[in-house]
Amino acid sequence: MIRSSIDIGTNSVLLLVADVTNNGIDVLYEEQHVPRLGKNVDKDRSLHPESQARVIDVLKRFQKTLADDFPDLTEKPIVTATSAVRDASNRDEFLEAVKKELGWKVRILSGDDEAETTYAGAVSVLSSDVIANPVIIDIGGGSTEFATGEGALFKSGVSLNIGSVRFTERYFHSDPPLASEILSARQSIREELHKLDEVYRNGVLIGVAGTVTSIAAIEMGLSDYEPDKLNGYRLTRSIVENFIQEFSEISSEEIEKAYPPFLTGRGEVILAGILILDEFLKMTERDELIISTGGIRHGVLSLMKA
């Protein structure tokens, strides 16, 4: 059955259309935009009207795409929201706006729900030999989720309030950031990561979401987002460190000019995301992780298949 899902994240909003069967999901179409709903949410605990408007515009674009390109799609998309909406005091205002403008109900995922859904999505697009004993890391804009399991079976997950947007706004006040600002961000990331139980430090590391997929795509020399090529790619820590060095020395505008389309809309926040990844690799004493393009949008469809 053809179904669709939309993931409203802190930084990006993503659409997925897939054929969902008891054997899994077959991706038919993906699209993403970076309207940054969570701008200043860490500080203000509120979704700014302009940020809400940008997301509504993206959702309307998605609605038109679904109507024009998938006319046989009779069910409404499953729409989820994560950290930015979860943390905002005026989240009900945003949910009502989406309902009024598009007729869609948005489900807010808790941190635990987000970890489980991310796990399902991450493993859904990888081969069975890769996912025998995975540890998933999903670096988002407002939070980062960690999840473990065995094959398709989710076992446990946890959400930490470390994210690329949250930590950029909290620690980086210069562009490019000062060395002292980067050091402060790293120290805070390490403090949060050391809260993780031992179970999240063992197993095959699998990275999902825009931070890891973007730098992997750049390193692979891709000119466009190609999930089939990205899935299973092994991103080494030395490459991560090279990107940190480069992005520490140039402005967010220069980053976006150097690496379209992958870092368009991400130039300001990509460094904080990579720092989270680097500190996690250090803590787990790993030299690489495997890329998965699966995420929440895949997970919500995958979990319904049976």
GIFENLIN-V608044 format. One record per pair of residues at least 12 apart in sequence whose ideal C-beta (glycine too) atoms are under 8 Angstrom apart, sorted by the first residue. I is the first residue (numbers start at 1). J is the second residue. If there is no record, write none. Layout:
i | j
I | J
I | J
This chain:
i | j
1 | 19
1 | 20
1 | 21
2 | 17
2 | 18
2 | 19
2 | 20
2 | 28
2 | 70
2 | 72
2 | 73
3 | 17
3 | 18
3 | 20
3 | 73
3 | 75
3 | 77
3 | 78
3 | 301
3 | 304
4 | 16
4 | 17
4 | 18
4 | 66
4 | 70
4 | 73
4 | 75
4 | 77
4 | 78
5 | 18
5 | 77
5 | 78
5 | 79
5 | 80
5 | 296
5 | 297
5 | 298
5 | 300
5 | 301
6 | 59
6 | 62
6 | 77
6 | 78
6 | 79
6 | 80
6 | 104
6 | 297
7 | 80
7 | 82
7 | 295
7 | 296
7 | 297
8 | 37
8 | 55
8 | 59
8 | 79
8 | 80
8 | 81
8 | 82
8 | 84
8 | 85
8 | 106
9 | 37
9 | 38
9 | 81
9 | 82
9 | 83
9 | 84
9 | 140
9 | 141
9 | 142
9 | 296
10 | 36
10 | 37
10 | 38
10 | 41
10 | 82
10 | 83
10 | 84
10 | 140
10 | 141
10 | 142
10 | 143
10 | 163
10 | 165
10 | 166
11 | 34
11 | 36
11 | 37
11 | 38
11 | 140
11 | 141
11 | 164
11 | 165
11 | 210
11 | 265
11 | 266
11 | 269
12 | 32
12 | 33
12 | 34
12 | 35
12 | 141
12 | 210
12 | 265
13 | 32
13 | 33
13 | 34
13 | 35
13 | 37
13 | 55
13 | 58
13 | 59
13 | 62
14 | 30
14 | 31
14 | 32
14 | 295
14 | 297
15 | 29
15 | 30
15 | 31
15 | 32
15 | 62
15 | 65
15 | 66
15 | 77
15 | 297
16 | 29
16 | 30
16 | 297
16 | 298
16 | 301
17 | 29
17 | 30
17 | 66
17 | 70
17 | 73
18 | 298
18 | 301
20 | 301
20 | 302
20 | 304
20 | 305
21 | 305
22 | 305
22 | 306
23 | 305
24 | 124
24 | 302
24 | 305
25 | 124
25 | 298
25 | 301
25 | 302
25 | 305
27 | 125
27 | 227
27 | 298
29 | 65
29 | 69
29 | 70
30 | 225
30 | 227
31 | 62
31 | 65
32 | 210
32 | 225
33 | 58
33 | 61
33 | 265
34 | 264
34 | 265
34 | 266
35 | 51
35 | 54
35 | 55
35 | 57
35 | 58
36 | 51
36 | 54
36 | 141
36 | 165
36 | 265
37 | 51
37 | 52
37 | 54
37 | 55
37 | 84
37 | 85
38 | 51
38 | 83
38 | 84
38 | 87
38 | 141
38 | 142
38 | 165
38 | 166
39 | 51
39 | 165
39 | 169
40 | 169
41 | 84
41 | 87
41 | 88
41 | 142
41 | 165
41 | 166
42 | 87
42 | 142
42 | 165
42 | 166
42 | 169
42 | 170
43 | 169
43 | 170
45 | 87
45 | 88
45 | 89
46 | 88
46 | 89
46 | 90
47 | 84
47 | 85
47 | 88
47 | 90
47 | 91
47 | 93
47 | 94
52 | 93
52 | 94
52 | 97
55 | 94
56 | 97
56 | 98
56 | 101
56 | 102
59 | 79
59 | 98
59 | 101
59 | 102
59 | 104
60 | 101
60 | 102
62 | 77
63 | 102
76 | 103
76 | 104
77 | 104
78 | 107
78 | 300
78 | 301
79 | 98
79 | 104
79 | 105
79 | 106
79 | 107
80 | 106
80 | 107
80 | 108
80 | 109
80 | 117
80 | 296
80 | 297
80 | 300
81 | 106
81 | 107
81 | 108
81 | 109
82 | 108
82 | 109
82 | 114
82 | 140
82 | 142
82 | 143
82 | 296
83 | 114
83 | 140
83 | 141
83 | 142
83 | 143
83 | 161
83 | 163
83 | 166
84 | 141
84 | 142
84 | 165
85 | 106
85 | 108
86 | 108
86 | 109
86 | 110
86 | 111
86 | 142
87 | 142
91 | 108
94 | 106
95 | 108
109 | 296
110 | 159
111 | 143
111 | 145
111 | 158
111 | 159
112 | 157
112 | 158
112 | 159
114 | 138
114 | 143
114 | 145
114 | 157
114 | 159
114 | 296
115 | 136
115 | 138
115 | 145
115 | 146
115 | 147
115 | 157
115 | 158
115 | 159
116 | 147
116 | 154
116 | 157
116 | 299
117 | 296
117 | 299
117 | 300
117 | 303
118 | 136
118 | 138
118 | 145
118 | 147
118 | 157
118 | 208
118 | 295
118 | 296
118 | 299
119 | 134
119 | 136
119 | 147
119 | 148
119 | 149
119 | 154
119 | 157
119 | 299
120 | 152
120 | 154
120 | 298
120 | 299
120 | 300
120 | 302
120 | 303
121 | 208
121 | 292
121 | 294
121 | 295
121 | 296
121 | 297
121 | 298
121 | 299
121 | 300
121 | 302
122 | 134
122 | 136
122 | 138
122 | 147
122 | 206
122 | 208
122 | 292
122 | 294
122 | 295
122 | 298
122 | 299
123 | 136
123 | 149
123 | 151
123 | 152
123 | 206
123 | 292
123 | 294
124 | 152
124 | 294
124 | 298
124 | 299
124 | 302
125 | 227
125 | 231
125 | 292
125 | 293
125 | 294
125 | 298
126 | 206
126 | 231
126 | 232
126 | 290
126 | 292
126 | 294
127 | 232
128 | 151
130 | 204
130 | 206
130 | 232
130 | 290
131 | 149
131 | 151
131 | 152
131 | 204
131 | 206
132 | 150
132 | 151
132 | 204
133 | 150
133 | 202
133 | 203
133 | 204
134 | 148
134 | 149
134 | 203
134 | 204
134 | 205
134 | 206
135 | 147
135 | 148
135 | 200
135 | 201
135 | 202
135 | 203
135 | 204
135 | 205
135 | 206
135 | 284
136 | 148
136 | 157
136 | 206
136 | 207
136 | 208
136 | 292
137 | 205
137 | 206
137 | 207
137 | 208
137 | 212
137 | 277
137 | 280
137 | 289
138 | 207
138 | 208
138 | 209
138 | 295
139 | 163
139 | 164
139 | 207
139 | 209
139 | 210
139 | 211
139 | 212
139 | 273
139 | 276
139 | 277
140 | 163
140 | 164
140 | 209
141 | 163
141 | 164
141 | 165
141 | 166
141 | 269
142 | 161
142 | 163
142 | 165
142 | 166
143 | 159
143 | 160
143 | 161
143 | 162
143 | 163
143 | 166
144 | 159
144 | 160
144 | 162
144 | 163
144 | 276
145 | 157
145 | 158
145 | 159
145 | 160
146 | 158
146 | 159
146 | 160
146 | 196
146 | 200
148 | 199
148 | 200
148 | 203
155 | 199
156 | 199
158 | 196
158 | 197
158 | 200
160 | 192
160 | 193
160 | 195
160 | 196
161 | 192
162 | 188
162 | 189
162 | 192
162 | 193
162 | 276
163 | 272
163 | 273
163 | 276
164 | 211
164 | 266
164 | 269
164 | 270
164 | 272
164 | 273
164 | 276
165 | 269
165 | 272
167 | 185
167 | 188
167 | 189
167 | 272
167 | 275
167 | 276
168 | 268
168 | 269
168 | 271
168 | 272
170 | 185
170 | 188
171 | 184
171 | 185
171 | 188
171 | 272
172 | 185
172 | 271
172 | 272
175 | 251
175 | 252
175 | 268
176 | 247
176 | 248
176 | 249
176 | 250
176 | 251
176 | 252
176 | 271
177 | 248
177 | 271
179 | 248
182 | 248
182 | 271
182 | 275
185 | 272
185 | 275
186 | 275
186 | 279
189 | 275
189 | 276
189 | 279
190 | 279
190 | 283
193 | 279
193 | 280
193 | 283
194 | 283
196 | 283
201 | 283
201 | 284
202 | 284
204 | 290
205 | 281
205 | 284
205 | 286
205 | 288
205 | 289
205 | 290
206 | 289
206 | 290
206 | 291
206 | 292
207 | 235
207 | 277
207 | 289
207 | 290
207 | 291
207 | 292
208 | 291
208 | 292
208 | 293
208 | 294
208 | 295
209 | 295
210 | 266
210 | 273
211 | 266
211 | 270
211 | 273
211 | 274
211 | 276
211 | 277
212 | 235
212 | 277
212 | 289
212 | 291
213 | 225
213 | 230
213 | 262
213 | 291
213 | 293
214 | 259
214 | 262
214 | 263
214 | 266
214 | 270
215 | 235
215 | 239
215 | 240
215 | 243
215 | 262
215 | 270
215 | 274
216 | 230
216 | 233
216 | 235
216 | 291
217 | 230
217 | 262
218 | 243
218 | 259
218 | 262
218 | 263
219 | 235
219 | 239
220 | 233
222 | 262
224 | 261
225 | 261
225 | 262
227 | 293
230 | 291
230 | 293
231 | 291
231 | 292
231 | 293
231 | 294
232 | 290
232 | 291
232 | 292
233 | 290
233 | 291
234 | 288
234 | 289
234 | 290
234 | 291
235 | 288
235 | 289
235 | 290
235 | 291
236 | 287
236 | 288
237 | 278
237 | 281
237 | 282
237 | 286
237 | 287
237 | 288
238 | 287
240 | 274
240 | 277
240 | 278
240 | 281
241 | 278
243 | 274
244 | 271
244 | 274
244 | 275
244 | 278
247 | 270
247 | 271
247 | 274
248 | 271
251 | 267
252 | 267
252 | 268
253 | 267
254 | 267
255 | 267
255 | 270
277 | 289
